[in-house]
Amino acid sequence: MKITFRYLMVFIIILPLMSNAQTMVNYTPYDYLPGVMRSYKPAWDENFPDWAKKMYTYPVNIKELDRDFNHFILQNPESKSPVIRYYKIWRRALDPWVLPDGSIELPSKTPDENYPWIDPGHHSDHLMKLPANGSDWSFTGPVETYWLNETGTTNPLPSCPWQVNVYSFDVAATNPDILFCGTETGFVNKSTDKGLTWELSGAGYPFGGGITAVAIHPNDPQTVYVAGGNQVHRTTDGGVTWSPLLTPGNLFYADRLRIDPSNPQKIFAAASGGLFVSTDGGSTWCKKWNTAAYDVEIRQNDNNQVFALVKSGSVFSIVQSTDGGASFQTQSTFPTNVTDAAGGLLAMTPANPDLLMAILLSANDTPYLIKGQYSGASWSWSLQATGGTSAFQMDNGQGYFDLVLDISPVNQNVILVGTTTLFKSLNGGVSFSAVGGYYGNFDIHPDIQDIRMMPNGDT
């Protein structure tokens, strides 16, 4: 399969020697600070506004960057993009390290994958500025917020969804009334009535950062894994107590956790630092792929086949295991010319184990829906839908930050995919209609960050 563009442009970029000794890189030392999620950072684009380019330079003065960003937003108040979303997350995480003159003082430790998980046991003086979430406080409200009364009306105003982003959640396979979710603010919550009511899980336990992944054990809803704060955390008592699993020197921030339903001791983690696997229920982990991994899927009825969507230079790639995750190889039939602009996801379905779909957020604000078919001993790929067209109007939205893809477990033709608007297909991805978000049948606050389609029809 080949994806062609209307224009082919070749750029030769000459980077001058900068008088302030700045260097241009995809990740700077700032991207490794606690609370920063590097997987949300879009690939460098020469067309970025000047303020955004500053996030790809080192060193940088945060006062100057903030000034330029605020000026940009004044001129573009409705603008949403992957780089704007990353700035908001990145900027908040930098706060404890910013000096009065706008310079950023890094910790004495060299930034790398091994920043300590934030708990009182092992952090530097700077990390002391980031308090654990344990306290003797209880929630008092508000339970719901409402639109501002700007007209002086005496009529009740409708509620509005300005609370906090839910980054991730999972539904127990053995009891769909049980859900666990993780928030942007680093808390885990549990519901036992299918989401009608929630309670805080692990009060006082420092998860250390936004909860980017949640995975409930397929046979035991008392056992749950979550990723947060450069760490994987586990509970075995339904969320009453939690413990960290990764050891110093082997930390990573997972964006997706997948438990093998045929062998729950085996867990896969897709992370900005690579692809990891545990074969002992999370106690120990081994890196199986070195480049950033966006998602991982296990083939239905054949858990020896495992697939991961990874970054390969400037393009997407799929790596595949045929031995249950012991080793991975690049899948040679997957297209090699799709530029990685802002991440992507995979989806499989029990309705057709020979189907693998990928949504790829590519250049020019254009997502591509790619369809893989298994036949005999190999996979063939075809372009199913191109974003920004009448058949599929989706754009890149805010990038990997709010990207979802799922296929119905009972009907392979029903697909849900979205960024800032959710789209639905009833014909296997040939065409899509807008469900809701910025437009569609109803309004949804357009940070669509996780999704589950259940065998009973619930979504």
C-alpha positions in Angstrom: 0.0 0.0 0.0 1.3 3.4 -0.9 0.1 6.8 0.4 0.6 9.7 -2.1 0.4 13.4 -1.5 -0.6 16.1 -3.9 2.7 17.8 -3.6 6.2 16.5 -2.9 8.4 19.0 -1.1 12.1 18.5 -0.3 13.4 20.8 2.4 17.1 21.4 3.1 17.2 23.0 6.6 20.3 24.9 7.6 20.5 25.5 11.3 22.8 28.5 12.0 25.1 28.7 15.0 23.1 30.5 17.6 24.7 33.2 19.6 23.2 31.9 22.8 24.4 28.4 22.2 20.9 27.0 21.7 20.6 23.6 20.1 17.6 22.2 18.2 16.5 18.7 19.2 13.2 16.8 19.3 13.5 16.3 23.1 15.3 18.7 25.4 16.3 18.0 29.0 13.1 19.8 30.0 11.0 17.0 28.4 12.5 14.6 31.0 11.3 16.5 34.1 8.7 14.8 36.3 5.2 15.3 35.0 6.1 15.8 31.4 4.7 13.2 29.0 7.0 13.0 26.1 4.7 10.9 24.0 2.4 13.9 23.7 5.1 16.0 22.0 4.5 16.2 18.3 7.3 15.8 15.8 9.2 19.0 14.9 7.5 21.0 12.1 9.1 23.9 10.3 5.7 25.5 10.1 5.3 25.7 13.8 4.8 29.2 15.2 8.0 30.7 16.7 6.8 30.2 20.3 6.4 26.4 19.6 9.9 26.1 18.1 11.3 27.3 21.4 10.2 24.1 23.0 12.6 22.3 20.7 15.6 24.4 21.8 17.8 24.2 24.8 18.3 26.3 26.8 15.1 28.4 26.7 13.8 31.4 28.8 10.3 30.5 29.9 9.3 34.2 30.3 10.0 34.8 26.7 8.2 31.6 25.6 5.2 32.4 27.7 5.0 35.9 26.3 5.1 34.6 22.7 2.5 31.9 23.4 0.1 34.3 25.1 0.4 36.7 22.1 -0.3 33.8 19.8 -3.4 32.8 21.7 -4.7 36.4 21.7 -4.6 36.3 18.0 -5.8 32.7 17.7 -8.2 32.2 20.6 -9.9 29.1 19.2 -6.8 27.4 18.0 -6.2 23.7 19.1 -3.3 21.6 18.0 -1.0 18.9 19.3 1.8 21.4 20.0 -0.5 23.8 22.0 -1.7 20.8 24.1 1.8 19.8 24.8 2.8 23.3 25.8 0.1 23.3 28.4 1.2 20.0 30.0 4.9 20.8 29.6 4.6 24.3 31.0 2.8 23.2 34.2 5.4 20.6 34.9 8.2 23.2 34.5 6.8 25.5 37.2 8.9 24.1 40.2 12.1 24.6 38.2 11.6 28.2 36.9 13.8 30.9 38.4 12.6 34.6 38.7 14.5 35.6 35.6 12.7 33.0 33.5 15.6 30.6 33.2 15.1 26.9 34.2 17.3 25.3 36.8 17.5 21.6 36.2 18.3 19.1 39.0 21.8 18.0 39.4 21.0 14.6 38.0 21.4 14.3 34.3 17.9 14.0 32.7 17.3 10.5 31.4 14.8 7.7 31.7 15.5 7.2 35.3 14.0 10.3 37.0 12.8 8.9 40.3 9.1 8.2 40.7 7.9 10.9 43.0 7.5 9.6 46.5 9.0 10.7 49.8 11.5 7.9 49.8 13.7 9.1 46.9 13.6 12.6 45.6 15.8 15.6 45.4 15.2 19.0 47.1 13.5 20.1 43.9 11.1 17.2 44.0 10.2 18.2 47.5 8.3 21.0 45.8 5.9 18.5 44.3 3.9 17.2 47.3 2.4 13.8 47.4 -1.3 13.7 47.3 -1.8 12.2 50.7 -3.5 14.3 53.3 -6.4 14.3 55.8 -8.7 16.2 53.5 -12.0 14.9 52.2 -13.9 16.1 49.1 -16.5 18.8 49.7 -17.2 20.0 46.2 -18.2 21.3 43.8 -19.7 18.1 42.5 -20.8 20.0 39.4 -20.0 23.3 37.8 -22.2 25.6 35.8 -21.9 28.1 32.9 -21.2 31.6 34.0 -24.3 33.9 34.1 -23.2 36.6 31.7 -26.7 37.8 30.8 -28.3 38.3 34.2 -30.9 35.7 33.5 -32.9 34.3 36.5 -33.3 30.9 34.7 -31.1 28.0 36.0 -28.0 27.7 33.9 -26.9 24.3 32.4 -24.0 22.5 33.8 -20.7 22.6 32.0 -17.9 19.9 31.9 -15.0 21.9 33.3 -13.7 19.5 35.9 -10.6 17.5 35.1 -9.5 15.3 32.2 -9.9 11.6 32.6 -6.8 10.3 30.9 -7.6 6.6 31.0 -9.9 3.9 32.3 -10.7 0.2 32.1 -13.8 -1.9 32.6 -13.5 -5.3 34.4 -14.1 -8.2 31.9 -15.7 -10.3 34.6 -18.0 -7.6 36.0 -18.7 -4.6 33.7 -20.1 -2.7 36.7 -16.5 -2.2 37.9 -14.5 0.6 36.4 -11.2 2.2 37.3 -10.2 5.6 35.9 -7.1 7.8 36.1 -7.1 11.6 35.9 -4.8 14.3 34.6 -4.2 15.3 38.3 -2.7 12.0 39.2 -5.6 10.3 41.0 -7.3 7.0 40.5 -11.0 6.5 41.0 -13.2 3.4 41.2 -16.9 2.7 40.3 -18.8 -0.4 41.2 -22.1 0.7 39.5 -21.0 1.2 35.9 -19.8 4.7 36.4 -22.8 6.2 38.2 -20.9 7.0 41.3 -17.1 7.0 42.0 -14.8 6.8 45.0 -11.2 7.8 45.4 -8.9 4.8 45.3 -5.6 4.8 47.2 -6.2 8.0 49.1 -2.8 9.3 50.3 -0.8 7.1 47.8 1.4 9.3 45.6 0.9 8.1 42.0 3.3 10.9 41.0 1.6 12.2 37.9 -1.2 11.9 35.3 -2.6 8.4 35.0 -2.0 7.6 31.4 -3.0 3.9 31.4 -5.3 1.6 33.4 -5.5 -2.2 33.0 -7.8 -4.5 35.1 -6.8 -8.2 35.4 -9.0 -10.2 33.0 -10.0 -12.7 35.7 -9.6 -10.8 38.9 -11.0 -7.2 39.2 -9.2 -6.9 42.5 -5.9 -6.7 40.6 -5.4 -3.5 38.7 -2.3 -1.8 37.1 -2.0 1.9 36.4 0.8 4.0 34.9 1.6 7.3 36.4 4.7 9.4 37.4 7.3 7.3 35.4 6.1 4.2 37.3 3.7 1.3 37.0 1.6 0.8 40.2 -0.4 -2.3 41.2 -3.2 -3.1 43.6 -4.3 -6.6 44.5 -7.1 -5.6 46.9 -9.4 -3.6 44.6 -7.7 -0.3 45.0 -7.4 0.0 48.8 -3.6 -0.2 48.7 -1.1 0.3 45.9 2.6 -0.4 45.4 5.1 0.7 42.7 6.6 -2.1 40.5 9.5 -0.5 38.6 12.9 -0.3 40.3 15.3 2.7 40.1 17.2 2.6 36.9 14.3 0.8 35.1 11.6 3.4 35.1 9.3 4.4 32.3 6.1 6.3 31.7 3.6 3.9 30.0 0.9 5.3 27.7 -0.8 1.9 27.2 -0.9 -1.3 29.3 -2.2 -4.6 27.8 -2.7 -7.7 29.9 -2.6 -11.0 28.0 -6.1 -12.5 28.6 -4.7 -16.0 28.0 -1.8 -15.5 30.4 -2.5 -12.6 32.8 1.1 -12.8 34.2 2.2 -11.3 30.9 1.8 -7.5 30.6 2.9 -5.3 27.8 3.6 -1.6 28.1 3.9 1.0 25.3 5.9 3.9 26.4 7.9 6.9 25.0 11.0 5.0 26.2 10.1 1.9 24.2 8.1 -1.3 24.4 8.3 -3.3 27.6 7.0 -6.7 28.7 6.6 -8.4 32.1 6.1 -12.2 32.4 5.6 -12.2 36.2 2.6 -10.0 36.8 4.6 -6.8 36.7 7.3 -7.6 39.2 10.0 -7.4 36.6 10.1 -5.8 33.2 12.3 -6.2 30.1 12.6 -3.7 27.2 11.8 -5.3 23.9 12.0 -2.3 21.5 14.0 0.8 21.9 12.1 3.5 20.0 8.9 5.2 21.3 5.8 2.9 21.3 2.3 4.3 21.0 0.2 1.2 21.4 0.3 -2.6 21.6 -2.3 -5.2 20.7 -2.5 -9.0 21.3 -4.2 -11.0 18.5 -7.4 -12.7 19.5 -7.1 -16.5 19.8 -3.4 -16.5 19.2 -1.5 -14.7 22.0 1.8 -15.5 20.3 1.1 -12.7 17.9 1.7 -9.3 19.4 1.8 -6.0 17.6 3.1 -2.6 18.5 2.9 0.7 16.8 6.2 2.4 17.1 8.2 5.4 15.9 10.9 4.7 13.3 12.8 7.8 12.5 10.3 10.2 11.1 7.7 7.6 10.1 5.4 5.0 11.7 6.2 1.4 11.9 4.6 -1.8 13.2 6.7 -4.4 15.0 5.4 -7.9 15.5 6.1 -10.8 17.7 5.3 -14.4 16.8 6.6 -15.8 20.1 4.4 -14.1 22.6 6.6 -11.1 23.0 9.9 -12.8 23.5 11.2 -11.0 20.5 9.9 -8.4 17.9 10.7 -7.7 14.3 9.6 -4.9 12.0 6.6 -5.9 9.9 7.8 -5.6 6.4 4.4 -5.2 4.7 3.4 -2.1 6.7 3.7 1.1 4.7 7.0 2.9 5.4 6.1 6.4 4.1 3.6 7.7 6.6 5.1 10.6 8.5 4.6 10.5 12.3 3.4 14.0 13.2 1.5 13.3 16.5 1.2 9.6 17.3 -1.3 6.9 16.6 -3.2 3.9 17.9 -4.0 0.3 17.0 -7.3 -1.7 17.3 -8.3 -5.4 17.0 -11.6 -7.1 17.5 -12.8 -10.6 18.6 -15.3 -10.3 15.7 -12.4 -10.8 13.3 -9.0 -11.8 14.6 -7.5 -11.3 11.1 -8.2 -7.6 11.2 -5.8 -5.0 12.6 -6.5 -1.3 12.2 -4.3 1.7 12.8 -5.1 5.4 13.0 -2.0 7.5 12.2 -1.8 11.2 12.8 0.4 12.4 10.0 1.7 15.5 8.4 -0.5 18.4 7.2 -3.0 17.9 10.0 -4.1 14.7 8.2 -4.9 11.4 9.9 -4.9 8.1 8.0 -6.9 5.0 8.9 -4.9 2.0 7.7 -6.4 -1.5 7.5 -4.4 -4.7 7.9 -5.7 -8.1 6.8 -4.1 -11.4 7.8 -4.1 -14.1 5.2 -2.1 -17.3 5.5 1.1 -16.2 7.1 1.4 -12.5 6.3 -0.4 -9.2 6.7 -1.4 -6.9 3.8 -2.2 -3.3 4.3 -4.5 -0.8 2.6 -5.5 2.8 3.1 -9.1 2.8 4.4 -9.8 6.5 5.0 -8.0 9.8 4.7 -8.8 12.6 7.2 -10.1 16.0 6.1 -12.2 14.5 3.4 -16.0 14.3 3.0 -16.0 10.6 3.9 -13.8 11.1 7.0 -13.7 14.7 8.3 -11.4 14.0 11.3 -8.2 16.1 11.8 -5.2 15.6 14.1 -7.0 17.6 16.9 -4.6 17.8 19.8 -2.6 14.8 18.8 -1.9 11.7 20.9 -3.2 13.6 23.9 -6.8 12.9 23.0 -6.9 10.1 20.4 -9.2 7.1 20.5 -9.8 4.1 18.2 -11.9 1.0 18.9 -13.7 -1.7 16.9 -16.9 -3.3 18.1 -16.2 -6.7 19.6 -19.3 -8.2 17.9 -19.3 -6.3 14.6 -16.1 -5.6 12.7 -17.8 -2.9 10.6 -18.6 -0.7 13.6 -15.6 1.6 14.3 -15.2 4.6 16.6 -12.3 6.9 16.2 -11.8 10.5 17.2 -9.6 13.4 18.4 -11.6 16.5 19.2 -14.7 15.0 17.6 -15.8 11.4 17.7 -16.6 9.7 14.4 -18.5 6.5 13.8 -18.4 4.1 10.8 -21.0 1.4 10.1 -19.2 0.1 7.0 -15.8 -0.9 8.2 -14.2 2.5 7.8 -15.3 3.4 4.3 -17.2 6.4 5.5 -17.8 8.1 8.9 -20.4 10.3 10.5 -19.7 12.7 13.4 -21.1 11.5 16.7 -20.2 14.5 18.8 -17.6 16.9 19.9 -17.1 20.2 18.1 -19.9 19.0 15.9 -22.2 16.0 15.5 -25.4 14.9 17.1 -24.6 16.3 20.5 -21.9 18.3 22.4 -19.0 16.5 24.1 -16.2 18.4 25.7 -13.7 17.6 23.0 -10.9 15.9 24.9 -11.7 12.3 24.0 -8.9 10.3 25.6 -10.0 6.8 26.1 -12.8 4.4 24.9 -14.1 0.9 25.4 -16.7 -0.9 23.3 -18.2 -3.8 25.2 -19.7 -7.1 24.0 -23.1 -6.2 25.5 -23.3 -3.1 23.3 -22.2 -0.5 26.0 -19.6 2.0 25.0 
